[in-house]
Amino acid sequence: MRVLLAQLEPAPGDLDANAAAVATALAAAPEAELAVFPELFLGGYDVSTAAALALDASADGTPLAAVRAAAARFATAVIVGFAERTADGAVANAVACIERDGSLAGVYRKTHLFGADERAAFRAGDELIVVRLAGRLIGPLNCFDVEFPEPARALARAGAELLVTVAANMEPYGPDHALAARARALDNRLPHVYVNRVGDEAGLHFVGGSAAIAAGGRVVEALGETAATRLVELKRDSGDDEAVNYLEHLRDDLPVQGVSSTSVHGGTR
């Protein structure tokens, strides 16, 4: 699968300019089957403005609709972060998953919000999703989600063939994501595309480090700390080494014995 890693810096608050940046990146890599852009790319990562910039994912005439049109024009599936105005009026830190014909295949709402500011600005999603894009079953994750093994494992068990994480990861957490992105690939024997933003916004410095990672945790391609796009050929590598097929060998029947008589997180007394 030919994947475009779009490690870019959005124009803060300028939805139209950022939608145009998506189209420009697609035009420059017409052979890409899937293009991945960072968390909250369409509006920028200033959570104090998220409500004002939130978009209805399915509405016509919006910057997100312009991204969908660009996906259809260049026959490239797109995964891009944006602030979503949900049907009940809440705001979600969302990821639009757009098929190569411009149709909206799904919207993932970040389930693990990072820090007090995100928790105040957004409503957390309450489900994971697997979507089919460019012929591949993809499990999307959003930034802080990748630091927990469980969401990626749940996506793998649900049939995802590729993990994709969008991020707006900032100092001093670059090393955390560098390790977590590889670990999630290794944990689940699945290839993983991780795309982070760069630049400065709202007093934060974003560290890049986007990467394409093979199913065994090997980094196939890695970007630095500046804006860049990179087209990567990511093989349909399932990591099927029977000895380390973790999903096959994982046991769910193990109780946790403790010194206390109180049951904790499903353990036995």
N, C-alpha and C positions, 0 to 999 in steps of 0.2 A: 504494500500500500504506500502510495506517495503522499507524504504528509508535510504540510508547510507549517513550520514553527514560526509564528509571528510574534517575536519578542519586541514589542513596540511600546512607546510612551504615548498615552492618549492626551489629547488636548483637554484640560480640565473643563468640564461643564459644556463642551461643544459637541452635542450629539451628532449634528450633521457632518462636522469635520471628521469625527471618528468613524462614522459610517463610510465616508468617502475614503478614509485610510484603509478600511477593510477592502473596498473595491479596488483600490490601487494595488494592494498586496496580491489580490487574486489575479489581477491583470498581468502582473509581473511573473506569475508562476502558473500559467494556464494548464500545465501538466499535472498539477496537484489534484489529488482526489479528495483530500480533506485538509482544511486550513483551521488552525487553532489559535485563538486570540486570548489575551489575559482576562482575569476577573474584572468585572465592572468596566470593561474597556470602553463601552459606548459613552459613558458619562464621566468616567474618571473616579478615582478612589478618594473622594471627600464625602464621607458618609453624612455630613451635615446637609449636603445638597441632594441626597439620594431621593428624597420624597418629591422634590420639585422636578427631578429629571426622570422619574419612573415612567415606564412605557407599558402599554397594553401589548402583550406579546403577539396577539393575533390581529391587531388593528391595521388597517390600511393607512398609507400616507405618513407613516412614522419613519424615523431613522432605522428602526429595526426592519421595517418593510423594505427599505432601500437595501439593506444587507441581504435580505432574502432575494431581491431582484438581482443583485450582483452574483449571488450563489448560482442562480439559474442561468445568468448570462455566461458565466465561465464554467458551468457544469462542475462546480466544486462544492462539496459539503463544507459547512462552516459551524464551528463551535465558538461562541463568543459570550462574554459576560456582560450583564446589564442589570440595572435596577428595574424590577418589574412591579407594576401596579396590578395587584391581583383582583379577581372579580369582587371580593368583599372589601376592597379599598385598602388592604394592607400593602406594605412594600417588602419585596423579597430580594435578596442578593442572588440573582438568577443566572442561569446559563442557558442560552438558546441553542438548540441542536437543529440545524437546518440541512435538509437533504439537497442533493445536487440539482434537483428541479426547482428549488426555492421553497418547497413546502416545509412547514414547521413540524419536525418529527417528534419534538418533545421539549419541555422546559424543566430543567432541574433547579430546585431551590435549595440553596446551601443549608445543610442540616446542622452543621457545627459552626456557629458564629464565633468570631474571635474578638475577645475583649469587650469591655463595657460599651464602647462606642458603637460597635456593630450590633450588639444586642439591643441597644436603645433605638437604632435606626431601622432594623429589619425584623421581620418575623421569620423564624427558622422554618425551613421546610420539614415535612414530617414523613417523607418517603424518598427512597432511592429509585432511580429509573435505569432501564437499559433500552437504548434506541438503536435502530438500524440506520447506519449512514454509509453510503458508498459500498454497500454490500457487506458491511462488517457490523457485528453486534458490539456496541460501545457502551461502557459504563462511565458516565461523567462524574467528576468530583470537583469541589471548589475549595482551593487553598487549604484552610485549617483542617478540612475533612481528611486530607492525605496523611495527617499526623496520627491518625487512629487506624489501626489495622482492620477494625471490624467493618467499616463501610466498603472498603475494597474487597474484603473477603466475601461479603454478602453479594456484591455485584458479580464476582467470579462464580459463586455458587448459583447465581441466577442465569448464568450462561454468557456473560460478557466475554468477548474475545480480545478486547483491547480496553485498557484503562486510559482515560484522558483527564488530566487535572489542569484546570485554569487557576491562575494565582495572581495575587498582588502581595507578594511576600517581601517584607522589608527588613532592614537591619534591626536587630542583630540575629535574625532567624534564618539567614541563608544556609548555614550548615545543617540546620534541622531539616529543611526541605531537601537538600542534596542527599541526605541519608534516607529520609522517608520515601522519596520518589523511587529510589532503587529498591528499598525494602519491600514496597508494595508490589513491585514487579516480581521480586524473588518469592515473597510470601505466597503468591497465587499462580506462579509460573505463567504470567501473562505479560506481553509487551505493554509499555506504559509511555504515554506522551505527556510531558509536563511542560507547560508554557507559563512563564512568569513575566511580569512587566518590568520596565526600567524607569529611571528618572526620579523626580522629586515632586511631591504634592502633599498639601495639608501638613507640612512639617515632617514628612516621612521620606526616607530614601529607599527606593525599591531596587532589589539586587539582581534581577535577571536570573541567570543560571538555568535557563530552559534546557530540556534534554529529551532525547528519544532513547528509550531504555529497552533492551531485549528482555525476553521472558526470564532469563536467568539472573537478571540484575546488572548485566553488562551495559555500560553507557555506549550507545551507538554513535550519538552525536550530542555535543554540548555547546552551548553558547555562553558568552562571557557576561559582562555587566553593562554592556551598551546595547542600544537598539540594533536589531538585526533580524533578518528573515533567513530561514534555511530550509531548503527542500530535502527531505530525508526519505529514503526507501526503507520502509519498515517491513520486514518479512513476516509472514504469517507463522511465527515461531511459537508453538504451543508449549515449549519447554518440557516435552513429554519424555522425561527420563523417569522411568518407573520408580527408581530408588528414592527420588526426591519429588514425587508427585504429591505435594502436601495436601491438596484437597482430597485425594484418594485415601490418604493414610490418617488424616485428622480424626481423632476420637472425640465424640461429644458426650460420652457416657461416664466421664471421670468426675466423681464428687470431690469436693475439697474438704478435707478433715482439718478442723481447727482446735485450738486449746479451749475455746469458749463453747458454751452450749448454744450460743445464738447462731442461727443460720445467716450467712452473709453471701449475697449475690449468688444464690442458688446452691451454695455448698450444703453439706449435711451437718446435722447436729452431733 
